[in-house]
């Protein structure tokens, strides 16, 4: 569990899922996150408390979860990294989609911002 910018890989996963859910739904709740990630609600609650303490989310007990500006930025960065890595794996390396999805989730946590930018630029040139 690598820590980058004060966030562990699992905390980045939570932020990514909250970010994705906020793009689709007006409200995000602990139950939604638990269901998507396949983990217990108590585990999600502990993570939400950590993210709240770190200033990434606003969350009242049993209430809606909202990303702060910093949380939205972090969640978007993780999600954007996932998308560009997935696209590279499937389009360039011709990795099967299911395998690429799993590997993109792993790589999204360890790729540097600079490498992500270069990969994004490379993928744009290929169009």
C-alpha positions in Angstrom: 0.0 0.0 0.0 2.1 2.9 -1.3 1.5 6.3 0.1 1.6 9.2 -2.3 0.6 12.8 -1.4 -0.6 11.5 2.0 -3.0 9.0 0.4 -2.7 5.3 0.4 -3.8 3.3 -2.6 -7.0 2.3 -0.9 -7.8 5.9 0.0 -7.3 6.8 -3.7 -9.7 4.0 -4.7 -12.3 5.6 -2.4 -11.8 9.0 -3.9 -11.9 7.7 -7.4 -15.2 5.9 -6.7 -16.7 8.9 -5.0 -15.6 11.1 -7.9 -17.2 8.7 -10.5 -20.4 8.3 -8.5 -20.8 12.1 -8.2 -20.6 12.3 -12.0 -23.6 10.0 -12.2 -25.7 10.7 -9.0 -26.8 13.7 -7.0 -26.0 11.8 -3.7 -23.3 9.4 -2.7 -23.7 7.3 0.4 -21.6 4.8 2.3 -23.8 2.0 1.0 -23.1 3.0 -2.7 -19.3 2.8 -2.1 -19.5 -0.4 -0.2 -21.5 -2.0 -2.9 -19.2 -0.9 -5.8 -16.0 -1.8 -4.0 -17.4 -5.0 -2.5 -16.5 -4.2 1.1 -18.4 -3.7 4.3 -20.1 -0.5 5.4 -18.0 -0.3 8.6 -14.8 -0.4 6.5 -16.1 2.4 4.3 -17.1 4.4 7.3 -13.6 4.1 8.7 -12.2 5.3 5.4 -14.6 8.2 5.2 -13.6 9.3 8.6 -9.9 9.3 7.5 -10.7 11.2 4.3 -12.8 13.7 6.3 -9.9 14.3 8.7 -7.6 14.8 5.8 -9.9 17.4 4.2 -10.9 15.4 1.1 -14.6 14.9 1.9 -17.5 16.4 3.8 -19.6 13.7 5.5 -22.2 13.8 8.3 -22.8 10.5 10.0 -25.4 8.5 7.9 -25.4 11.4 5.4 -24.4 12.2 1.9 -20.7 12.2 1.0 -19.4 15.3 -0.8 -15.9 15.8 -2.2 -14.0 19.0 -1.2 -12.1 20.8 -3.9 -9.0 18.9 -3.0 -11.0 15.6 -2.9 -12.5 16.2 -6.3 -9.1 17.0 -7.7 -7.5 13.9 -6.2 -10.4 11.7 -7.3 -10.3 13.1 -10.9 -6.6 12.6 -11.1 -6.8 8.9 -10.1 -9.7 8.3 -12.5 -8.0 10.1 -15.4 -4.8 8.1 -14.8 -6.9 4.9 -14.8 -8.5 5.8 -18.1 -5.3 6.7 -19.9 -3.5 3.6 -18.7 -6.5 1.4 -19.6 -6.6 2.9 -23.1 -2.9 2.4 -23.6 -3.0 -1.2 -22.4 -6.0 -2.1 -24.7 -5.3 0.1 -27.8 -1.5 -0.1 -27.9 -0.5 -3.3 -26.2 -3.7 -5.1 -27.1 -4.2 -6.4 -23.6 -7.6 -8.1 -23.1 -10.1 -5.6 -21.5 -10.7 -7.5 -18.3 -6.9 -7.9 -17.7 -6.3 -4.3 -18.7 -9.0 -3.1 -16.3 -7.3 -5.0 -13.4 -3.8 -3.8 -14.3 -4.9 -0.2 -14.9 -6.4 -0.2 -11.3 -3.0 -1.3 -10.0 -0.9 1.2 -12.1 -3.1 4.2 -11.4 -1.6 4.4 -8.0 2.1 4.2 -8.9 2.4 6.2 -12.1 3.9 9.7 -11.7 2.1 12.8 -12.7 4.8 13.4 -15.3 4.5 10.0 -16.8 0.8 10.3 -16.9 1.0 13.5 -18.9 3.5 11.9 -21.3 1.2 8.9 -21.7 -1.8 11.1 -22.3 0.1 13.1 -24.9 1.2 9.9 -26.6 -2.3 8.6 -26.8 -3.6 11.9 -28.3 -1.0 11.7 -31.0 -2.2 8.2 -32.0 -5.7 9.5 -32.9 
